[in-house]
Amino acid sequence: MDTRAARPHPAIDPRLFDQLPLGRDAAAVRRRIEAMEKLLERSFTVPGINRPVGLDFLLGLIPVVGDLAAAALGGWIVWEARNLGMSRFQLARMMGNVGFDAVLGLVPFVGDAADFFFRSNTRNLRIIRRHLDKHHPGTATLAG
């Protein structure tokens, strides 16, 4: 018997989003941004190649409208970063990541491959984490 078929496929539990804080403090913002990045970039694993993909990749398969929706969700992360008081340089870099991803997504087939390899939301999360670790060290979470 093949035990791989019996294992449940990892998925995001929708109840996790009910537990996200609505506060404006840095810890609440961090949890929301991390949850959005996971939804957009690492929701499930593609069978056969074991590469995590998310909603950003799936939306990219829908011409124009999907890419615009993915860019809007990425823009929300930048908006949350602005509310944290991040510098204009950091925000511009993050908007550049989202914009580059959106422009690439408009090119048929090339954009779909780009979504698979260029993870703008993960890059932006890395920028936000560096900012939070420096300015709000109490918000740091241990990966486990």
C-alpha positions in Angstrom: 0.0 0.0 0.0 1.3 3.5 -0.9 1.5 5.5 2.3 2.0 8.8 0.4 -1.6 8.7 -0.8 -2.9 8.3 2.7 -1.3 11.4 4.1 -3.5 14.5 4.2 -2.4 17.4 2.0 -1.2 20.3 4.1 -3.5 23.2 3.7 -4.2 26.5 5.5 -6.8 26.1 8.1 -9.4 28.9 7.5 -9.9 29.2 11.3 -6.3 30.6 11.5 -7.5 33.8 9.9 -10.2 34.2 12.5 -7.5 34.3 15.1 -5.5 37.1 13.5 -5.4 40.2 15.6 -7.0 43.4 14.3 -4.8 45.8 16.4 -2.4 48.4 15.0 0.5 47.4 17.2 3.6 46.0 15.5 3.0 42.4 16.8 -0.5 42.3 15.3 0.7 43.8 12.0 3.5 41.2 11.8 1.1 38.3 12.3 -1.2 39.6 9.6 1.6 40.1 7.1 3.1 36.7 7.8 -0.3 35.1 7.3 -0.9 37.0 4.0 2.6 36.0 2.7 2.0 32.4 3.5 -1.4 32.5 1.7 0.1 34.2 -1.3 3.4 32.3 -1.6 3.3 29.0 0.3 -0.3 27.7 0.6 0.3 24.3 -0.8 3.0 22.1 -2.5 2.9 21.2 -6.1 2.9 17.4 -6.3 5.9 15.8 -8.1 8.3 18.8 -7.7 7.6 19.5 -4.0 7.7 23.3 -4.6 5.4 25.5 -2.5 3.1 27.8 -4.3 0.2 30.0 -3.3 -2.6 32.2 -4.3 -0.2 34.6 -6.2 0.8 31.8 -8.6 -2.8 30.6 -9.0 -4.1 34.1 -9.7 -1.3 34.6 -12.2 -2.9 31.9 -14.3 -5.9 34.1 -14.9 -4.9 36.7 -17.6 -4.8 40.3 -16.5 -7.5 40.2 -13.8 -5.6 37.6 -11.7 -2.4 39.5 -12.0 -4.1 42.7 -10.9 -5.7 40.9 -7.9 -2.3 39.5 -6.9 -0.8 42.9 -7.2 -3.5 44.4 -5.0 -2.9 41.8 -2.3 0.8 42.5 -2.5 0.0 46.2 -2.3 -1.9 45.5 1.0 1.4 44.2 2.5 3.1 47.4 1.4 0.3 49.5 2.9 0.6 47.6 6.2 4.4 48.3 6.1 3.7 52.0 5.6 1.5 51.9 8.8 4.6 50.6 10.6 6.5 53.7 9.8 9.0 52.2 7.4 11.2 54.5 5.4 10.3 55.7 1.9 13.3 53.8 0.5 12.0 50.5 2.0 8.5 51.2 0.8 9.8 52.1 -2.7 11.8 48.8 -2.8 8.7 46.9 -1.7 6.5 48.6 -4.3 9.2 47.8 -6.9 9.0 44.1 -6.0 5.2 44.1 -6.4 5.3 46.2 -9.6 8.0 44.0 -11.1 6.0 40.9 -10.3 2.8 42.5 -11.7 4.5 43.6 -15.0 6.1 40.2 -15.5 2.7 38.6 -14.8 1.1 40.4 -17.7 3.4 38.5 -20.2 1.7 35.2 -21.1 3.6 32.1 -19.9 6.7 34.1 -18.9 4.7 35.7 -16.1 3.4 32.3 -14.9 7.0 31.0 -14.7 8.1 34.3 -13.0 5.4 33.8 -10.3 6.9 30.4 -9.7 10.4 31.7 -9.1 10.1 35.4 -8.2 8.3 35.7 -4.8 7.8 39.4 -4.3 5.7 38.9 -1.1 8.4 36.8 0.5 11.0 39.4 -0.4 8.8 42.1 1.1 8.2 40.1 4.2 12.0 39.8 4.6 12.3 43.6 4.4 9.5 44.0 7.0 11.0 41.5 9.4 14.4 43.2 9.3 12.6 46.5 10.1 10.5 44.9 12.9 13.5 43.1 14.4 15.4 46.3 14.6 12.7 48.7 15.7 10.3 46.3 17.5 12.3 43.4 18.8 9.5 42.2 21.0 7.5 41.1 18.0 10.1 38.5 16.8 8.7 35.0 16.6 10.6 31.8 16.6 10.3 29.6 13.5 9.3 26.1 14.5 
